[in-house]
Amino acid sequence: MVDLAAMGVWALVTGGTPLVLVSVPILRARISDRTIHLMLGLSAGILLGLSFIDILPETFEAASAVGLAAQAVPLGIAAGFFTLLIVERQLIRRAHAEERHLEGHIHFADGHVIQPFGTLAVSALAIHGLVDGFVIPLGFELGGAVGTVIVLGVALHQIPDSFAALAVGLATSTDRGKGLWYILPTAIDTPLGILLGVLFVGTGAALIPVGLAFSGGTFLFVSAADLIPELQHRARSLLVTLSIILGFAIVLALSVFVPA
């Protein structure tokens, strides 16, 4: 049985992080591309760590315990991976259509022109944040230690995501107040995901491994197929690579030191 009070607390934490960042005046200045790259690298490493160290091993074990077919978990992972792939392709198509009507705000990194993220980036962050929240109640259904590592990893991951959303908001509008409205989707997505996860848990234990596998597939897509290739293309920096490894190491440390 999911602890609804605990889920409410984590919903406030994950939803409040972006709003706290917006309220800090120094963060309203232009955030450098280098800072964003380091933050996204950290985020990618955290997602990889959550997938490989916590979500996927526990998912295979839970699937075996409830008697699911051996193919159920790989198919769930593939479903999550390809769902985000299709969703992102649709978002890119819409973003290209918007660019025909809107002037771009140009960024530079390593001498290359970077077009604005705009609606595409915020939509992608919001969808991913929804899955971040969804996996939290499922993790706690498998055990306190697993759920704690997942929720701490998601909370830490929320910080770089919030920086990215804040950068998008400030870069895509000359009106600073209007730009900050881009933060709101990333403030409500994870709490909504937590609510969906709580409802999903109520459908029965047999479906929990499938939901976890789906979430793991989305995490792998965002980190290994989306963030890391993009970071390698835009910022071929040793520090960015180290930030990815650091994110993975943080999750590993949490898994080792959080008591079972």
N, C-alpha and C positions, 0 to 999 in steps of 0.2 A: 504494500500500500504506500503510495507516494505521500510524503510529508508535505501537505499543502502550504503550511506556514513557512517551511524552509524554501519551497519553490517561490513563494512570494518574496522572500528576502533576496534570493538570487535574481529574481526579475527586476527588483529595484536596483540592485547593484549593476547588472548588465545594462539596464535601461538608463541608469543615471550617469554612467561613465561619459558618454558623448556630451551630455548636458553640462557636466562639470568642466570638461575641456573648453566648451564654448564660453563658460563664465570666467575663465582665466584670461585677463586682458592681454598678457604677453603672447598668448597663443593666437591672438587675432591678427598678429602681424603675418606677413607672407612666410609660409613654411617652405624651406628650401627643398629642392628636388632630392638632394643628398639625404636629408632627414627622412623624407618619405620613403626613399629606397631602403634605408636601413630599417625603418619601421615595418615595411612590407616584407622584408627578408625575415625579420623576427617572427612576423605573423605566419609566414610560410613554414618556418621551422616548427613552430608550435603545432600547426595543423598536421604536419608529417608525424610529429611525436605522438600526438593524440591518436592518430590512425594506427600507426605501427606498434606502439607500445601498449596502448590501452584498449581502444575500441575493437580492432580486428581480432586480437587474441581472445578477448572476452566474448566476442560475438560467436566465434567458432565453438567455444566451450558451451555457451548458452544454447546454441542450436543443437549440439549433441545431446544436451541434457533434456531438451523437450522433444527429441526424436525427429527433428527436421532432416530432410534429405541432404546429402553432402553438397549438392549443387546450390542449395538455397542461399547460402552466404555469398559465394562468388557472384551469383545472379543478382543479389541485392546490391552488392558493391558496383557491379556493372550498371545497374539501373540508376543508381545515384550519380555515377560518373557521366553517363550519357544524357541523363536528364539535364544536368547543368550545362553540358556541351550544347544541347539543342536550345535551351533557354538563352544562353549567351549569344548564340548565333542570331537568334531573333532580336535580341537587344541591340546587337551590332547593326543589323539591318535598319532598325528604327533610328539608331543614332546617326547613320549615314544619311537618312532622309531628313533628319533635323538639321544637319550641317548645311544643307542647301538653303536653309532659311535663316541661319544664325551665324553671326561673325564669331570666329574662334579667337580665343585668348592663347597666345603661343607661349610655350615653355621651352627651355633649353636644358639639355643634359648631355654631357660629353660631346658637345658640338652638334648634336642632332636636335631637330625641331620636334617637339612633342605636342600633339594636339590635345585639347582639353578632354577630360573624362566625361564631364557633364552627366546627362541622364543615364548613360550606359553604366558609368562607374557606380553611381549611387544605387541604381537598380540592382546591379550585381552584388554590391555590399549588403543591401537590404535582404535579398534572397538568401545569401549565405548566412547572414545573421539569424534569419528564421530557422535555418537548419542548426545553427549553433545552439539555439534555445531548445529545439526539438530533442536533441540528443541528451540533454541534461537529465530529465526525469527517467529516461530509459537507462542511463548509466546507474542511477541510484537504485533502480529495480534489480540490477545485477549485484549490488553490494555497496556498502558505505565507502570503502576505499576507492573503488572504481569511479563512483559518482563524484567523490571529492576531487580526484585528479582531473576528471573531465571538466567539472565546473570551475576549478581554479585555472585550468588551461584556457577555457573559453573566456573567463574574466580577463586574464592577461592578454589574450588575443584580441579582446575588445578594444584595448588601448591603441594598438597600431591601426586597427580598423577605423577607430574614431579620428585619429590623426589624418588618415587618408580622406575620410569624409569631410573633415574640416578643411583640408587643402582644396578639395574639389569645390566646396561651397565658396571659398574665398577666391578661387581662380576663375570660376565660371560666371561671375557677375560683378559688374562695376559697383553695384549697390551692395555694400557690405552686409547690411541687414537682411536683404533678400538672399544673399549667398548663404548666410548661416541657416536658412530654412532647410538647406540640404542635409543638415545634421539630424533632423527629426526622424526620417525613416530609419536611421541606424540606432535611434534611441528606443524605438518601439518594436523593432523587428525581433530581437532576442526574447523579450518578454512574451510576445505573441507566440514565438516558437515554443517557449516553455509551456504555455497553455495548450498548444496542440500536442506536445509530448505527453502531458498529463492525460489528455483525452485518449491518446493512442494507447497508453499503458492500460487504460480501462478496458480495451478490447480483448485482452487476454495475453498470457505469458508466451504463447506460441508465436505471436507476431513480433515480440520485442527483438529477437535476433535479426529479423528481416529489417526492422526499422533502424537498428544500429548499423547493419551492413550498408543500407542505403545512405545513412549519414556519413559513414566511413568513406564511401565512394565519392560523395560530394567533397569531403575534405581533401581526398587525394587529387581530385580534379583541380580544385582551387590552388592547392600548393604546387603539385608536380607538373600539372598541365597548363596552368594559367600564370600564377605569380612568378615562379622560378624562371621559366623561359622568358617572360617579359622583363624581369630584372636582369637577366643575362644579356638581353638585347640592348637595354637602355643604360645599364650601369655595370660595366664589367669591372667591378671593384672587389678587392680582397675583403674589404670591410663588410660589404653586402653578403658575400659568401659566409663570412664568419658570423654575421647576424643570423643567417639561416641555421647554422650549426648550433648557435647559442639557443635559439628557440627550441630546437630538438632536445638539447641538453637540459633545458629547464623542465620540460615534461618528464624526461628520464629521471631527474632528481626528485620531482614530485612523486613519481611512481615508487621510487626507492624509499623515500622517507615518510610518505603518508602511511600510517599504520593500517594493517588489514583488518 
